[in-house]
């Protein structure tokens, strides 16, 4: 990430956060930010009081763990599946 990037304050008092900074922090449209006055100027950070993903109830996701008619995979089977997927992806690149 670039150490400093210039931007301009609009006539409405709005500031565009440069793309390099948004990308480096994973800030997508709709991300809530907090602006805090500091002796040096202003600190802008993601609003940590807001979750990155909406809250989920266990009832909404617990069913995805059960696979009717199929036994759970062993660690070795999972490792083999990950290795196959990685090899397939490398072959495409």
Secondary structure by P-SEA (a helix, b strand, c coil): cccbbbbbbcccccccccaaaaaaacccccbbbbbbbccccbbbbcccccccccccccccccccccccccccccaaaaaaaaaaaaaaaaaac
